[in-house]
Amino acid sequence: MTTVFKHPPLVELIAEVRFGPPLMGLGSGGGQAIVQGADGQPMQFAFVASYESFFMRFAVEAHRLGFTIQERVLPPNAVVVPYQTVWRWKKPEIENLYLQLGMGVFTVNGAPPTYESWDTFLPTVEEGVKGLIASFESFPGEAPKCFSQTHLRYIDLFNSERVKDMAPLDFLGNVMGLRIQLPEVVDKLVGHGAVKPHLNFQIPTEDGHILLTFGDGVVGGRRGHIFDSTVTRNGEIPLTHEAVVKCFGESHKVTNDLFMSMTKPLHDEMEVVHD
């Protein structure tokens, strides 16, 4: 059981799974070709329309799960970059919970007030992945034999009474434990207003990497201190919902440990409901 806060800073959570070589949609029509990308990996160019039967097969699964509102994210003839979503499904009268499917990518997105905890969110991920696997029967050409990558991303915005007026450097140092000392030559140039850093850390792991982003900005119309964390895992993940759930569970432990440790000074004001 993970710790649940009454006033969490969460803006959005995205659980994303990728499959097949990177796909580049080219609008309506048919056919496909595989070329080598700049990083040496294969990139598959394909017409979006040739994947519509696959998308509509998943729509059946989405409707079965109660996601009956269907929206096309991109127009039918749009050029789609690899791993860009094409369709989205929502539940009637349920806010901030939806499934997305696109060229080589499937995501489950959640946010408050619908999202309460990882334990209540994970069953939707599991059922969504089951539906995705069932839909591979309508995949054009050769269906994927495994999943290639998972991403678990949390976007948090801190703007409570205690921290909203904190200078970004003070927030990073006094709350998140990131102390930044500007060189004297830079410090002398600082005029009116606060220095606003934007930091990215890519941390290598045994099977992927962790990307941590810190900054000051606006998310969802609200300004505050942003903490954006993504755990990426690479490799041949078996084409089963159990394997994907296991990957996300291990990724969640990493993000949860990071969040609980780095935000410890704010736990009292976030108010623990249970842990």
TATA-V510315 format. One record per backbone hydrogen bond with DSSP energy under -1.0 kcal/mol. NH is the residue of the N-H (numbers start at 0). CO is the residue of the C=O. E is the energy in kcal/mol with one decimal. If there is no record, write none. Layout:
{{NH & CO & E} {NH & CO & E}}
//
This chain:
{{3 & 273 & -3.0} {5 & 270 & -3.5} {6 & 269 & -2.7} {10 & 154 & -3.5} {11 & 154 & -1.5} {12 & 109 & -2.8} {13 & 152 & -2.6} {14 & 107 & -2.5} {15 & 150 & -3.0} {16 & 105 & -2.8} {17 & 148 & -2.7} {18 & 103 & -1.8} {23 & 43 & -3.6} {24 & 79 & -1.5} {25 & 45 & -1.5} {32 & 44 & -2.4} {34 & 42 & -2.6} {36 & 40 & -3.7} {39 & 36 & -1.9} {42 & 34 & -3.9} {43 & 21 & -4.5} {44 & 32 & -3.5} {45 & 23 & -3.5} {46 & 30 & -1.5} {48 & 26 & -1.2} {49 & 46 & -1.2} {50 & 47 & -2.3} {51 & 48 & -1.3} {54 & 50 & -2.3} {55 & 51 & -2.8} {56 & 52 & -1.8} {57 & 53 & -1.9} {58 & 54 & -1.8} {59 & 55 & -1.2} {60 & 56 & -1.1} {61 & 57 & -2.9} {62 & 58 & -2.6} {63 & 59 & -1.8} {64 & 60 & -1.3} {65 & 62 & -1.6} {66 & 61 & -2.6} {67 & 65 & -1.5} {68 & 89 & -2.5} {70 & 87 & -3.2} {72 & 85 & -2.6} {73 & 85 & -1.2} {77 & 74 & -1.9} {79 & 24 & -1.2} {82 & 102 & -1.7} {83 & 80 & -1.3} {85 & 100 & -2.4} {86 & 100 & -2.5} {87 & 70 & -2.7} {88 & 98 & -2.7} {89 & 68 & -2.5} {93 & 90 & -1.7} {97 & 108 & -2.0} {98 & 88 & -2.1} {99 & 106 & -2.4} {100 & 86 & -2.0} {101 & 104 & -2.6} {102 & 83 & -1.9} {103 & 101 & -1.4} {105 & 16 & -2.3} {106 & 99 & -2.3} {107 & 14 & -2.2} {108 & 97 & -2.8} {109 & 12 & -2.5} {110 & 95 & -1.5} {114 & 110 & -2.3} {120 & 116 & -1.4} {121 & 117 & -2.6} {123 & 120 & -1.0} {124 & 120 & -1.4} {125 & 121 & -2.7} {126 & 122 & -2.6} {127 & 123 & -2.4} {128 & 124 & -2.4} {129 & 125 & -2.0} {130 & 126 & -2.1} {131 & 127 & -2.1} {132 & 128 & -2.6} {133 & 129 & -2.2} {134 & 130 & -1.6} {136 & 133 & -1.1} {137 & 134 & -2.3} {138 & 135 & -1.5} {146 & 236 & -3.0} {147 & 17 & -2.1} {148 & 17 & -1.0} {149 & 232 & -2.0} {150 & 15 & -2.8} {151 & 230 & -1.9} {152 & 13 & -2.7} {153 & 228 & -2.7} {154 & 11 & -2.6} {155 & 226 & -2.8} {156 & 8 & -2.8} {157 & 224 & -3.0} {163 & 159 & -2.7} {165 & 162 & -1.7} {170 & 166 & -2.5} {171 & 167 & -2.6} {172 & 168 & -2.1} {173 & 169 & -3.3} {174 & 170 & -1.9} {175 & 170 & -1.7} {177 & 171 & -3.3} {186 & 182 & -2.8} {187 & 183 & -2.0} {188 & 185 & -1.6} {189 & 186 & -1.1} {198 & 213 & -2.4} {200 & 211 & -2.7} {202 & 209 & -3.3} {204 & 207 & -2.3} {208 & 231 & -1.6} {209 & 202 & -2.5} {210 & 229 & -2.8} {211 & 200 & -2.7} {212 & 227 & -2.8} {213 & 198 & -2.3} {214 & 225 & -1.7} {216 & 223 & -2.2} {218 & 221 & -2.9} {221 & 218 & -1.5} {223 & 216 & -2.4} {224 & 157 & -2.4} {225 & 214 & -3.2} {226 & 155 & -2.4} {227 & 212 & -2.7} {228 & 153 & -2.5} {229 & 210 & -2.2} {230 & 151 & -2.3} {231 & 208 & -3.0} {232 & 149 & -2.5} {233 & 206 & -4.0} {234 & 147 & -1.4} {236 & 146 & -3.0} {236 & 234 & -1.2} {239 & 237 & -2.5} {243 & 239 & -1.6} {244 & 240 & -2.6} {245 & 241 & -2.0} {246 & 242 & -2.0} {247 & 243 & -2.6} {248 & 244 & -2.4} {249 & 245 & -2.2} {250 & 246 & -2.3} {251 & 247 & -2.7} {252 & 248 & -1.7} {253 & 249 & -1.3} {254 & 250 & -2.3} {255 & 251 & -3.0} {256 & 252 & -2.2} {257 & 253 & -2.2} {258 & 254 & -2.7} {259 & 255 & -2.8} {260 & 256 & -1.9} {261 & 257 & -2.7} {262 & 258 & -2.1} {265 & 262 & -2.4} {266 & 263 & -1.4} {269 & 265 & -1.8} {270 & 266 & -1.3} {272 & 3 & -3.6} {273 & 3 & -1.0}}
//
